[in-house]
Amino acid sequence: MLAPAARPFNRPGWIFELKYDGFRVLAGTNDKKPHLISRRGNDLLPCYPEIGACLLELREMVMDGELVVLDAHGRSDFETLRRRLALRRPTSVEFAAKKTRAAIFAFDLLELQGKDVRMLPLLKRKQLLKEELRGAESIRYQEQLGLEGIVAKHCGAPYRRGRASG
């Protein structure tokens, strides 16, 4: 795994993304069914139904992103996100979904309308994702302050599954 740096480097062909304090997820729809899967393969949709509702408003796609709950200042609140994951009773889940809405900050597009786009350059995938998410309420492609850090990515890289290693 790569070690954190004190300052970002400046090198052609690289971009920097904000790092959110949440759960890494694959989210999307296929056959008109929403999916929200954690890095470990767990189905998170029962705990965050507002995300499923938003996914159904989008075209069929699969995206990579970070599931968060935002506080009153717009910063990710990991403890509230974690507490929501522990809820099991449908009435409790419904109440929490209204009181502490979850959001996804999507940063990569893997499939669009059944087509695998992972081999496209990163910047092209990001442009497609930004266009697809225009107007989505709970799934966002935007920047936010007060986050955990930033992540460097090579502009022309295809999508690679899993954590980066150094």
C-alpha positions as a Markdown table, in Angstrom:
| # | Residue | x | y | z |
|---|---|---|---|---|
| 1 | Met | 0.0 | 0.0 | 0.0 |
| 2 | Leu | 1.2 | 3.5 | -0.8 |
| 3 | Ala | 2.2 | 5.7 | 2.1 |
| 4 | Pro | 0.4 | 9.0 | 2.6 |
| 5 | Ala | 2.4 | 12.1 | 1.4 |
| 6 | Ala | 2.6 | 15.4 | 3.2 |
| 7 | Arg | 1.8 | 17.3 | 0.0 |
| 8 | Pro | 0.3 | 16.3 | -3.4 |
| 9 | Phe | 2.8 | 16.0 | -6.2 |
| 10 | Asn | 2.4 | 17.9 | -9.5 |
| 11 | Arg | 3.0 | 15.6 | -12.5 |
| 12 | Pro | 1.4 | 15.6 | -16.0 |
| 13 | Gly | -1.2 | 12.9 | -16.5 |
| 14 | Trp | -2.4 | 12.7 | -12.9 |
| 15 | Ile | -5.5 | 14.1 | -11.2 |
| 16 | Phe | -6.4 | 14.5 | -7.5 |
| 17 | Glu | -9.7 | 13.5 | -6.0 |
| 18 | Leu | -11.1 | 14.2 | -2.6 |
| 19 | Lys | -11.3 | 11.3 | -0.2 |
| 20 | Tyr | -14.5 | 10.9 | 1.8 |
| 21 | Asp | -14.9 | 9.2 | 5.1 |
| 22 | Gly | -17.5 | 6.5 | 4.4 |
| 23 | Phe | -17.9 | 3.0 | 2.9 |
| 24 | Arg | -16.5 | 2.2 | -0.6 |
| 25 | Val | -19.4 | 0.9 | -2.7 |
| 26 | Leu | -20.3 | -0.3 | -6.1 |
| 27 | Ala | -23.8 | 1.1 | -7.0 |
| 28 | Gly | -26.1 | 0.8 | -9.9 |
| 29 | Thr | -29.0 | -0.9 | -11.6 |
| 30 | Asn | -29.5 | -3.8 | -13.9 |
| 31 | Asp | -32.8 | -5.2 | -15.0 |
| 32 | Lys | -34.5 | -2.3 | -13.2 |
| 33 | Lys | -33.2 | -3.4 | -9.8 |
| 34 | Pro | -30.9 | -1.2 | -7.7 |
| 35 | His | -27.7 | -2.6 | -6.2 |
| 36 | Leu | -25.5 | -1.2 | -3.4 |
| 37 | Ile | -22.6 | -3.5 | -2.6 |
| 38 | Ser | -19.8 | -2.9 | -0.1 |
| 39 | Arg | -16.1 | -3.7 | -0.7 |
| 40 | Arg | -16.6 | -7.0 | 1.1 |
| 41 | Gly | -19.6 | -7.9 | -1.0 |
| 42 | Asn | -22.4 | -7.1 | 1.5 |
| 43 | Asp | -25.7 | -5.8 | 0.2 |
| 44 | Leu | -26.1 | -2.3 | 1.9 |
| 45 | Leu | -29.4 | -1.4 | 0.2 |
| 46 | Pro | -31.7 | -2.5 | 3.0 |
| 47 | Cys | -30.0 | 0.0 | 5.3 |
| 48 | Tyr | -30.0 | 2.9 | 2.8 |
| 49 | Pro | -33.2 | 2.7 | 0.8 |
| 50 | Glu | -33.0 | 6.4 | -0.3 |
| 51 | Ile | -30.0 | 5.4 | -2.4 |
| 52 | Gly | -32.0 | 2.6 | -4.1 |
| 53 | Ala | -34.8 | 5.1 | -4.9 |
| 54 | Cys | -32.2 | 7.5 | -6.5 |
| 55 | Leu | -30.6 | 4.7 | -8.5 |
| 56 | Leu | -33.9 | 3.8 | -10.1 |
| 57 | Glu | -34.2 | 7.3 | -11.5 |
| 58 | Leu | -30.9 | 6.9 | -13.4 |
| 59 | Arg | -30.1 | 5.0 | -16.6 |
| 60 | Glu | -28.7 | 1.5 | -16.2 |
| 61 | Met | -25.1 | 1.7 | -15.0 |
| 62 | Val | -22.6 | 0.6 | -12.4 |
| 63 | Met | -20.4 | 3.2 | -10.6 |
| 64 | Asp | -17.7 | 3.1 | -8.0 |
| 65 | Gly | -18.0 | 5.6 | -5.1 |
| 66 | Glu | -18.1 | 6.4 | -1.4 |
| 67 | Leu | -21.3 | 6.0 | 0.6 |
| 68 | Val | -21.6 | 8.8 | 3.2 |
| 69 | Val | -24.0 | 10.5 | 5.6 |
| 70 | Leu | -23.4 | 14.3 | 5.7 |
| 71 | Asp | -23.6 | 16.4 | 8.8 |
| 72 | Ala | -25.2 | 19.8 | 9.1 |
| 73 | His | -22.0 | 21.4 | 7.7 |
| 74 | Gly | -21.9 | 19.1 | 4.6 |
| 75 | Arg | -19.0 | 16.9 | 6.0 |
| 76 | Ser | -19.1 | 13.2 | 6.0 |
| 77 | Asp | -20.2 | 11.7 | 9.4 |
| 78 | Phe | -18.8 | 8.2 | 9.6 |
| 79 | Glu | -20.3 | 7.4 | 13.0 |
| 80 | Thr | -23.8 | 8.2 | 11.8 |
| 81 | Leu | -23.2 | 6.1 | 8.7 |
| 82 | Arg | -22.0 | 3.2 | 10.8 |
| 83 | Arg | -25.0 | 3.4 | 13.1 |
| 84 | Arg | -27.4 | 3.4 | 10.2 |
| 85 | Leu | -25.8 | 0.1 | 9.0 |
| 86 | Ala | -26.7 | -1.5 | 12.3 |
| 87 | Leu | -30.4 | -0.7 | 12.0 |
| 88 | Arg | -32.7 | -3.7 | 11.2 |
| 89 | Arg | -36.3 | -2.8 | 11.9 |
| 90 | Pro | -38.0 | -1.4 | 8.8 |
| 91 | Thr | -39.5 | 1.5 | 10.7 |
| 92 | Ser | -36.1 | 2.5 | 12.2 |
| 93 | Val | -34.5 | 2.3 | 8.7 |
| 94 | Glu | -37.3 | 4.5 | 7.3 |
| 95 | Phe | -37.0 | 7.1 | 10.0 |
| 96 | Ala | -33.2 | 7.2 | 9.7 |
| 97 | Ala | -33.4 | 7.5 | 5.9 |
| 98 | Lys | -35.5 | 10.7 | 6.4 |
| 99 | Lys | -33.5 | 12.1 | 9.3 |
| 100 | Thr | -29.9 | 11.4 | 8.2 |
| 101 | Arg | -30.0 | 10.9 | 4.5 |
| 102 | Ala | -27.2 | 9.0 | 2.9 |
| 103 | Ala | -25.5 | 10.0 | -0.3 |
| 104 | Ile | -22.9 | 8.5 | -2.7 |
| 105 | Phe | -20.0 | 10.5 | -4.0 |
| 106 | Ala | -19.4 | 8.7 | -7.3 |
| 107 | Phe | -15.9 | 8.9 | -8.8 |
| 108 | Asp | -15.8 | 6.3 | -11.5 |
| 109 | Leu | -18.1 | 4.7 | -14.1 |
| 110 | Leu | -17.7 | 1.0 | -14.8 |
| 111 | Glu | -20.7 | 0.1 | -17.0 |
| 112 | Leu | -23.3 | 2.2 | -18.9 |
| 113 | Gln | -26.4 | 0.7 | -20.3 |
| 114 | Gly | -24.9 | -2.8 | -20.3 |
| 115 | Lys | -21.6 | -1.7 | -21.9 |
| 116 | Asp | -18.3 | -2.2 | -20.0 |
| 117 | Val | -16.5 | 1.2 | -20.0 |
| 118 | Arg | -13.6 | 0.3 | -17.7 |
| 119 | Met | -11.0 | 0.3 | -20.4 |
| 120 | Leu | -11.8 | 3.9 | -21.4 |
| 121 | Pro | -9.4 | 6.5 | -20.0 |
| 122 | Leu | -10.3 | 7.8 | -16.5 |
| 123 | Leu | -11.1 | 11.3 | -17.7 |
| 124 | Lys | -13.6 | 10.0 | -20.3 |
| 125 | Arg | -15.3 | 7.8 | -17.7 |
| 126 | Lys | -15.5 | 10.7 | -15.3 |
| 127 | Gln | -17.1 | 12.9 | -18.0 |
| 128 | Leu | -19.7 | 10.2 | -18.8 |
| 129 | Leu | -20.4 | 9.8 | -15.1 |
| 130 | Lys | -20.8 | 13.5 | -14.6 |
| 131 | Glu | -23.3 | 13.7 | -17.4 |
| 132 | Glu | -25.3 | 10.7 | -16.2 |
| 133 | Leu | -25.5 | 12.1 | -12.6 |
| 134 | Arg | -26.7 | 15.5 | -13.6 |
| 135 | Gly | -29.8 | 16.2 | -11.4 |
| 136 | Ala | -29.5 | 13.1 | -9.2 |
| 137 | Glu | -30.3 | 14.0 | -5.6 |
| 138 | Ser | -28.5 | 11.3 | -3.5 |
| 139 | Ile | -25.8 | 10.4 | -5.9 |
| 140 | Arg | -23.4 | 13.2 | -6.5 |
| 141 | Tyr | -20.4 | 14.1 | -8.7 |
| 142 | Gln | -19.1 | 17.2 | -6.8 |
| 143 | Glu | -16.4 | 18.4 | -4.5 |
| 144 | Gln | -16.8 | 19.1 | -0.8 |
| 145 | Leu | -14.6 | 20.6 | 1.9 |
| 146 | Gly | -13.6 | 19.1 | 5.3 |
| 147 | Leu | -12.8 | 15.6 | 4.0 |
| 148 | Glu | -10.4 | 12.9 | 5.0 |
| 149 | Gly | -7.8 | 13.6 | 2.3 |
| 150 | Ile | -7.1 | 13.3 | -1.5 |
| 151 | Val | -6.3 | 10.4 | -3.8 |
| 152 | Ala | -4.0 | 10.7 | -6.9 |
| 153 | Lys | -5.0 | 8.9 | -10.1 |
| 154 | His | -3.4 | 8.6 | -13.5 |
| 155 | Cys | -5.6 | 10.3 | -16.1 |
| 156 | Gly | -5.3 | 7.5 | -18.7 |
| 157 | Ala | -5.6 | 4.5 | -16.4 |
| 158 | Pro | -8.2 | 1.8 | -17.0 |
| 159 | Tyr | -10.3 | 0.8 | -14.0 |
| 160 | Arg | -8.6 | -1.5 | -11.6 |
| 161 | Arg | -10.5 | -3.4 | -8.9 |
| 162 | Gly | -9.4 | -3.3 | -5.3 |
| 163 | Arg | -6.9 | -1.2 | -3.3 |
| 164 | Ala | -3.9 | 0.3 | -4.9 |
| 165 | Ser | -0.5 | -1.1 | -3.9 |
| 166 | Gly | 2.8 | 0.5 | -4.1 |
